[in-house]
Amino acid sequence: LLDRRLAPSGLTSQQGAMLSWIEAQARAPTLSAVAAGLAMTHQNVKQIAAALARKGFLEIVPDETDKRARRLVL
């Protein structure tokens, strides 16, 4: 049902849930933090984040203090 409601915006329910979770955070979360917060695998979060980045909903940027970490910025 949620997928049908989100269809006009081009989002899936997983993508919508991820965007909502990221928006609720005080600071742009890392991929690992999103994976833990949404009980998903790191790989799944990375795939969904890449799709959202292609659609222009977020950017995946290196962390300023830890270049190995990637942050998801709306």
C-alpha positions in Angstrom: 0.0 0.0 0.0 2.8 2.4 0.9 4.7 1.6 -2.3 1.6 2.6 -4.3 1.3 5.9 -2.4 5.0 6.7 -3.0 5.0 5.6 -6.6 4.3 9.1 -8.0 7.5 10.4 -6.3 9.5 7.5 -7.7 10.3 6.1 -4.2 9.9 2.6 -2.7 8.8 2.1 0.9 12.3 1.2 1.9 13.7 4.4 0.3 10.9 6.4 2.1 11.7 4.8 5.4 15.4 5.6 5.0 14.8 9.2 4.1 12.5 9.6 7.1 15.0 8.0 9.4 17.9 10.2 8.1 15.8 13.3 8.4 15.1 12.6 12.1 18.8 12.5 13.0 20.5 15.5 14.4 23.6 15.0 12.2 24.0 13.3 8.8 24.4 9.6 9.7 27.0 7.2 8.4 26.0 4.2 6.3 26.7 2.0 9.4 24.4 4.1 11.6 21.6 3.9 9.1 22.1 0.1 8.8 21.9 -0.3 12.6 19.0 2.1 13.0 16.9 0.4 10.3 18.1 -3.2 11.0 19.4 -3.6 7.5 22.7 -4.9 6.2 25.4 -2.3 5.3 25.3 -3.6 1.7 21.5 -3.0 1.4 21.7 0.5 2.9 24.5 1.3 0.4 22.4 0.1 -2.5 19.3 2.1 -1.4 21.5 5.2 -0.7 23.0 4.9 -4.2 19.5 4.8 -5.8 18.4 7.8 -3.7 21.6 9.7 -4.8 20.9 8.9 -8.4 17.3 10.3 -7.9 18.7 13.4 -6.3 17.3 12.9 -2.8 20.6 12.7 -1.0 24.4 12.8 -1.3 26.9 10.3 -0.1 29.9 12.3 1.2 33.1 11.3 3.1 33.2 12.1 6.8 35.3 15.1 7.7 37.2 13.3 10.5 37.2 9.7 9.2 37.7 9.5 5.5 36.7 5.8 5.5 33.2 6.6 6.7 30.5 7.9 4.4 27.7 10.2 5.5 24.3 10.5 4.0 23.3 14.1 3.5 19.7 15.0 2.4 
